[in-house]
Amino acid sequence: MARKPRPGRTLVVFFLGTALLYGLVALGGSWRPELGLDLQGGTRITLVATDSDPADDSMEQARQIIDDRVNGSGVAEADVVTEGSNIIVVEIPGSSRRDLLETVKRQAQLRFRLVACSDFDPGPCAGGGAGPVIDPNVGGGLPDGSSVQIDPNNGQGNGDGQGKGNGKGNGQGNGDGAQQGSNNRPPVGFAKSLPSADSSSSPSAEPSEQPSGQPSEGAGDGAGNGDGAGNGNAPIPAPEGGKNADDPLAWTDAPNQAAIKAFNDFTCPADGSAPNVVDDPDKPLVTCDTGERGQVVKYLLSPSAIEGTQLTDASAQIPQGQVQWVVALEFNGSGTEAFADISRKLVGNGKQFAVVLDGQVLSAPTMNGLITNGKAQIEGSFTESSAQSLATSLKFGALPIAFQDDVSSETIGPSLAGDQLSAGLWAGALGLGLVMLYCLIYYRGLGIVVLGSLAVAAAITYALVLLLSETAGFTLTLPGIAGLIIAVGVTADSFILFFERIRDEMREGKSMRVAVETGWKRAKVTRLAANTVSLLSAAVLYFFATGAVKGFGFALGLSTLIDLAVLFWFTKPAVSYLARFRFFNGGGRLSGLSPETLGIDRVPAGGKA
């Protein structure tokens, strides 16, 4: 027995859902959609390659990676183009944001290395002037996975103008000894994510043969150039690894003398900026980290144990039961095995494991749990934007070429005049008005359903545009507006198909109540087929086009889905509800279902749906 339709209940649930959408919009606090480059302008970022004539395929690969980063959500509609042989220009809608600048220019060389020596724990480097005295009660690799910390009174640059730089110069400070520690990077820690059962597969600690990018060039070299700040110009090369360089775990217990000397001679930049080092995955690395209190810590690290290329995914999230943003990482098979092997050998012994991004230590905690499932987290004082920025950079890979540190960023105006936006909106309003007028004249009383359907479709579209602007970075461009305007015709086509099926059923002698249900069964199949074709067209534009064309495809797909929702949960229940009234099922003159309109002698009466 067929279930009796309950149009009233369906309409109530539908309007409650629409009210919920607007409740979410109110929580977002923005009632105006984000506009694209063509309508509001944005930020232009110019990247110049350090190589004056890089390979064309490397430039194109870099352009594609940057495009993936800034258009990670697929609807931001940022433009990324190459100019000349060594310049990439990025134009991003909206006001300038530092996290976007960092996302664009970051090299994203992620490597995992083991700590052999540090300012906190000189270890095998002790006795060679391994840096300042560190408070033994404050340190890194805490059981909670927090970052390395040092006593604020014992940092490099002690506030009396006598910096502790022990580099190749005279080792005297630069006169101010100020410890700034402002590198605009959130202090982070490293922790496990959902430990799993021990793997039975054979682990491997060999470093990857595919490094994740070219060496990063930072802001300072930490060479100890005589001012105690390490602010030379040339990048500091990595020391040779010597014995056991191919086994990071064994190497950290007995680093070679060349690496120890490089550690003792190295001075971190006193202002907390990134050290200018060559990050060779096959060699040890001497570099720095800035902790939460701005204290600079120097490290001697093993050759790379795990490469960023062994990541399969990176995402920003808030773990269940926590309130702080983290960057969750997932490794591939070889990365999982290498990570598990390192985890087994480091867990509980107090040794540190460093996460290095672009030559700078993000975090150097201890292993406080066995991690064998290839899932881990980078933790720290992340905001949502900084976590998203780092995750996006890691997810889409390292840039194949290096760019100059001096990145140009400027604000640009809209490419289209404001009257073009007004013209587009007026065109949409005029088209909507004409469709409504035609439906009222042709369908008369049933035209009320048309007016209501178009109104709720417009309301839902506006709410979703606002929500997507807040959550997915959706920007509304003129082609996107065109895609939404097309929805007016798509939605009107649904009405025509449904109403004509009802008329055909009534001409065959069925009452309106029965005609609505039988006509709906036939009309919905045709409508689903037509909308499927529209969705396929939108998907092709979205996945294979770029820029504004992709935005048009997204708007077309969104409006098609809204049409289906309105048709199933508003139009059909509304017509079923009206069929209960004598004015419609009795063939009232202005109902649109009168004998004259249907071309029959009289309207069939009675019948149960």
Secondary structure, DSSP 8 states (H G I E B T S, - for coil): ------HHHHHHHHHHHHHHHHHHHHHHT--S--B-HHHH-EEEEEEEBSSSS--HHHHHHHHHHHHHHHTTTS-S--EEEEETTTEEEEEEESS--HHHHHHHH----EEEEEEEEESS--GGGTTS--SS---TTS-SS-TT-------TTSSSS-SSS-----SSS-----S--------S---EEEEE-S------S-------SS-SSS----SB-----SSSS---SS-B------TTTT-HHHHHHS--HHHHHHHHH----TT---B-B---TTS-EEEEEE-TTS-EEEEEE-S-SEEGGGEEEEEEE--TT--SEEEEEEE-HHHHHHHHHHHHHHTTS--BEEEEETTEEEE--B--S---SSEEEEEEEE-HHHHHHHHHHHHT---SS-B-S--EEEEE--SS-HHHHHHHHHHHHHHHHHHHHHHHHHHGGGHHHHHHHHHHHHHHHHHHHHHHHHHS---B-HHHHHHHHHHHHHHHHHHHHHHHHHHHHHHTT--HHHHHHHHHHHHHHHHHHHHHHHHHHHHHHHHH--HHHHHHHHHHHHHHHHHHHHIIIIIHHHHHHHTTSHHHHTT-TTTT-SHHHHTSSS-------
